[in-house]
Amino acid sequence: MESTTNSSDNQLEHVLTQLQSCDQRIKDVAKYMVAEAVLFPMDLLTSAVLNRSLAMLNGFILLMRGNNSLTALHLVRLQLDSLLRYSAAWLVSEPHSFANEVLAGKSIKTLKDRTGSCMQDWYLVNELAKEYDWVKPVYQATSGYIHLSEKHYHSSTRRKEGADDTIETVISSDDPFIPQYLKIEATEAMIEITNQICNYAFGWADTKHGNGPVGEQ
């Protein structure tokens, strides 16, 4: 049992180290984007997305290493939110106008894509899922952590091992009831989401430097 636990701990630390490497990738994207002095609305939107993503990434790592994965799991949903809303810029006819509206405080769900569809969360999820089949299950799984739900119950209560008629519950700053495999899966999801945010940002930077229009990655 101890050997299995150590193996899981090592695997978790391995994927957390992989996630940590995304920190530098985000910074590299940002440097590439601002290599030219001229700034466009999409630069400002991208900067906001990258800054938020970097904060979420490092917060997630700190929480996971501090045995507070219940809070860390919320950040997966927030990172996915950044990806979903940023990807909306690739669905509109005028990305800079879209960026200006978002930066002015307009809610993305009230804005329309090039087909005239309102870009609500479910719509953005469906559109992004056409490219990445993991988007829907990750969105559905992580949304349960944003509002009080059965996921919070299962993180604090479980059936006692070897006693089917007994449950045990915990109130703790640690997360003894959250299985290690879930922590690993959440970290892997965080890596994938962050990488896709960087891919979109590189796509914009390439467009800015004359290597293709937004939407062609």
C-alpha positions as a Python dict, from the first residue, in 0.01 Angstrom:
ca = {
    (1, 'M'): (0, 0, 0),
    (2, 'E'): (281, 240, 91),
    (3, 'S'): (459, 160, -236),
    (4, 'T'): (143, 241, -434),
    (5, 'T'): (100, 568, -244),
    (6, 'N'): (461, 668, -310),
    (7, 'S'): (418, 585, -679),
    (8, 'S'): (106, 804, -700),
    (9, 'D'): (283, 1086, -517),
    (10, 'N'): (573, 1065, -761),
    (11, 'Q'): (337, 1065, -1058),
    (12, 'L'): (154, 1370, -924),
    (13, 'E'): (479, 1557, -872),
    (14, 'H'): (588, 1461, -1223),
    (15, 'V'): (279, 1614, -1385),
    (16, 'L'): (300, 1919, -1158),
    (17, 'T'): (655, 1971, -1282),
    (18, 'Q'): (527, 1944, -1639),
    (19, 'L'): (265, 2206, -1561),
    (20, 'Q'): (531, 2430, -1410),
    (21, 'S'): (711, 2430, -1746),
    (22, 'C'): (403, 2594, -1900),
    (23, 'D'): (494, 2904, -1698),
    (24, 'Q'): (787, 2972, -1931),
    (25, 'R'): (582, 2893, -2239),
    (26, 'I'): (327, 3158, -2146),
    (27, 'K'): (607, 3411, -2101),
    (28, 'D'): (762, 3313, -2434),
    (29, 'V'): (429, 3365, -2612),
    (30, 'A'): (395, 3708, -2453),
    (31, 'K'): (747, 3810, -2557),
    (32, 'Y'): (685, 3696, -2913),
    (33, 'M'): (357, 3886, -2929),
    (34, 'V'): (506, 4218, -2816),
    (35, 'A'): (822, 4188, -3025),
    (36, 'E'): (683, 4474, -3233),
    (37, 'A'): (609, 4805, -3061),
    (38, 'V'): (262, 4847, -3215),
    (39, 'L'): (-23, 4717, -2998),
    (40, 'F'): (-366, 4608, -3121),
    (41, 'P'): (-685, 4534, -2926),
    (42, 'M'): (-615, 4161, -2962),
    (43, 'D'): (-277, 4217, -2793),
    (44, 'L'): (-451, 4366, -2491),
    (45, 'L'): (-707, 4085, -2474),
    (46, 'T'): (-434, 3825, -2516),
    (47, 'S'): (-227, 3988, -2241),
    (48, 'A'): (-524, 3966, -2004),
    (49, 'V'): (-577, 3599, -2092),
    (50, 'L'): (-209, 3509, -2051),
    (51, 'N'): (-180, 3698, -1724),
    (52, 'R'): (-487, 3524, -1583),
    (53, 'S'): (-364, 3187, -1708),
    (54, 'L'): (-23, 3234, -1548),
    (55, 'A'): (-183, 3326, -1216),
    (56, 'M'): (-416, 3024, -1228),
    (57, 'L'): (-132, 2791, -1321),
    (58, 'N'): (93, 2895, -1033),
    (59, 'G'): (-196, 2908, -787),
    (60, 'F'): (-297, 2555, -887),
    (61, 'I'): (55, 2424, -829),
    (62, 'L'): (84, 2590, -488),
    (63, 'L'): (-253, 2453, -378),
    (64, 'M'): (-180, 2101, -502),
    (65, 'R'): (158, 2091, -330),
    (66, 'G'): (-8, 2229, -18),
    (67, 'N'): (-260, 1941, -11),
    (68, 'N'): (-549, 2175, -90),
    (69, 'S'): (-663, 2011, -411),
    (70, 'L'): (-1030, 2087, -338),
    (71, 'T'): (-955, 2454, -404),
    (72, 'A'): (-713, 2374, -686),
    (73, 'L'): (-986, 2187, -875),
    (74, 'H'): (-1186, 2510, -903),
    (75, 'L'): (-897, 2665, -1095),
    (76, 'V'): (-920, 2404, -1371),
    (77, 'R'): (-1268, 2537, -1450),
    (78, 'L'): (-1141, 2897, -1445),
    (79, 'Q'): (-852, 2809, -1676),
    (80, 'L'): (-1098, 2645, -1913),
    (81, 'D'): (-1312, 2959, -1893),
    (82, 'S'): (-1016, 3161, -2023),
    (83, 'L'): (-969, 2920, -2312),
    (84, 'L'): (-1338, 2917, -2404),
    (85, 'R'): (-1379, 3294, -2402),
    (86, 'Y'): (-1049, 3363, -2574),
    (87, 'S'): (-1133, 3113, -2848),
    (88, 'A'): (-1442, 3323, -2922),
    (89, 'A'): (-1213, 3572, -3098),
    (90, 'W'): (-1163, 3307, -3367),
    (91, 'L'): (-1538, 3277, -3423),
    (92, 'V'): (-1611, 3641, -3506),
    (93, 'S'): (-1564, 3840, -3826),
    (94, 'E'): (-1382, 4129, -3655),
    (95, 'P'): (-1151, 4005, -3377),
    (96, 'H'): (-1029, 4354, -3284),
    (97, 'S'): (-1385, 4486, -3249),
    (98, 'F'): (-1465, 4181, -3037),
    (99, 'A'): (-1159, 4247, -2819),
    (100, 'N'): (-1256, 4613, -2774),
    (101, 'E'): (-1607, 4516, -2665),
    (102, 'V'): (-1478, 4262, -2413),
    (103, 'L'): (-1223, 4509, -2276),
    (104, 'A'): (-1500, 4768, -2243),
    (105, 'G'): (-1696, 4531, -2021),
    (106, 'K'): (-1937, 4368, -2264),
    (107, 'S'): (-2040, 4016, -2164),
    (108, 'I'): (-1921, 3765, -2424),
    (109, 'K'): (-2247, 3571, -2398),
    (110, 'T'): (-2428, 3874, -2544),
    (111, 'L'): (-2192, 3902, -2842),
    (112, 'K'): (-2249, 3715, -3168),
    (113, 'D'): (-2013, 3513, -3385),
    (114, 'R'): (-1991, 3538, -3762),
    (115, 'T'): (-2299, 3316, -3803),
    (116, 'G'): (-2512, 3538, -3579),
    (117, 'S'): (-2511, 3296, -3283),
    (118, 'C'): (-2478, 3433, -2929),
    (119, 'M'): (-2158, 3305, -2775),
    (120, 'Q'): (-2288, 3166, -2449),
    (121, 'D'): (-2075, 2916, -2259),
    (122, 'W'): (-2255, 2609, -2393),
    (123, 'Y'): (-2207, 2739, -2748),
    (124, 'L'): (-1835, 2799, -2697),
    (125, 'V'): (-1802, 2453, -2540),
    (126, 'N'): (-1970, 2290, -2841),
    (127, 'E'): (-1758, 2486, -3087),
    (128, 'L'): (-1429, 2407, -2914),
    (129, 'A'): (-1530, 2042, -2870),
    (130, 'K'): (-1527, 2011, -3249),
    (131, 'E'): (-1149, 2039, -3226),
    (132, 'Y'): (-1081, 1890, -2882),
    (133, 'D'): (-1303, 1606, -2761),
    (134, 'W'): (-1192, 1649, -2399),
    (135, 'V'): (-1354, 1993, -2366),
    (136, 'K'): (-1709, 1878, -2284),
    (137, 'P'): (-1623, 1619, -2018),
    (138, 'V'): (-1374, 1853, -1850),
    (139, 'Y'): (-1626, 2138, -1855),
    (140, 'Q'): (-1899, 1918, -1708),
    (141, 'A'): (-1672, 1764, -1444),
    (142, 'T'): (-1520, 2091, -1324),
    (143, 'S'): (-1842, 2294, -1325),
    (144, 'G'): (-1955, 2091, -1026),
    (145, 'Y'): (-1681, 2250, -815),
    (146, 'I'): (-1790, 2609, -881),
    (147, 'H'): (-2125, 2575, -702),
    (148, 'L'): (-2192, 2367, -391),
    (149, 'S'): (-2267, 2017, -518),
    (150, 'E'): (-2225, 1645, -456),
    (151, 'K'): (-1856, 1682, -541),
    (152, 'H'): (-1802, 1874, -219),
    (153, 'Y'): (-1992, 1604, -28),
    (154, 'H'): (-1771, 1331, -171),
    (155, 'S'): (-1458, 1529, -85),
    (156, 'S'): (-1553, 1533, 284),
    (157, 'T'): (-1747, 1209, 335),
    (158, 'R'): (-1687, 846, 240),
    (159, 'R'): (-1792, 497, 336),
    (160, 'K'): (-1556, 355, 595),
    (161, 'E'): (-1336, 81, 454),
    (162, 'G'): (-1451, -261, 572),
    (163, 'A'): (-1773, -126, 725),
    (164, 'D'): (-2054, -86, 472),
    (165, 'D'): (-2295, 59, 728),
    (166, 'T'): (-2054, 326, 854),
    (167, 'I'): (-1946, 653, 697),
    (168, 'E'): (-1668, 884, 802),
    (169, 'T'): (-1649, 1257, 743),
    (170, 'V'): (-1371, 1511, 774),
    (171, 'I'): (-1341, 1887, 807),
    (172, 'S'): (-980, 1968, 729),
    (173, 'S'): (-755, 2214, 549),
    (174, 'D'): (-599, 1910, 381),
    (175, 'D'): (-773, 1675, 137),
    (176, 'P'): (-744, 1318, 272),
    (177, 'F'): (-1057, 1196, 92),
    (178, 'I'): (-972, 1319, -258),
    (179, 'P'): (-816, 1030, -453),
    (180, 'Q'): (-471, 1074, -599),
    (181, 'Y'): (-582, 977, -949),
    (182, 'L'): (-824, 1272, -951),
    (183, 'K'): (-543, 1511, -860),
    (184, 'I'): (-332, 1369, -1143),
    (185, 'E'): (-617, 1394, -1395),
    (186, 'A'): (-688, 1753, -1290),
    (187, 'T'): (-322, 1846, -1337),
    (188, 'E'): (-314, 1682, -1680),
    (189, 'A'): (-627, 1878, -1774),
    (190, 'M'): (-462, 2198, -1655),
    (191, 'I'): (-161, 2124, -1878),
    (192, 'E'): (-377, 2061, -2184),
    (193, 'I'): (-591, 2371, -2132),
    (194, 'T'): (-288, 2592, -2076),
    (195, 'N'): (-116, 2457, -2386),
    (196, 'Q'): (-423, 2533, -2598),
    (197, 'I'): (-438, 2887, -2461),
    (198, 'C'): (-76, 2926, -2567),
    (199, 'N'): (-153, 2780, -2909),
    (200, 'Y'): (-426, 3036, -2965),
    (201, 'A'): (-201, 3315, -2842),
    (202, 'F'): (78, 3201, -3076),
    (203, 'G'): (-183, 3199, -3353),
    (204, 'W'): (-263, 3562, -3285),
    (205, 'A'): (106, 3656, -3260),
    (206, 'D'): (173, 3488, -3595),
    (207, 'T'): (-114, 3686, -3744),
    (208, 'K'): (28, 4008, -3603),
    (209, 'H'): (368, 3932, -3754),
    (210, 'G'): (214, 3864, -4094),
    (211, 'N'): (207, 3484, -4089),
    (212, 'G'): (-167, 3431, -4137),
    (213, 'P'): (-514, 3546, -4032),
    (214, 'V'): (-670, 3485, -3692),
    (215, 'G'): (-849, 3153, -3709),
    (216, 'E'): (-575, 2970, -3900),
    (217, 'Q'): (-363, 2785, -3647),
}
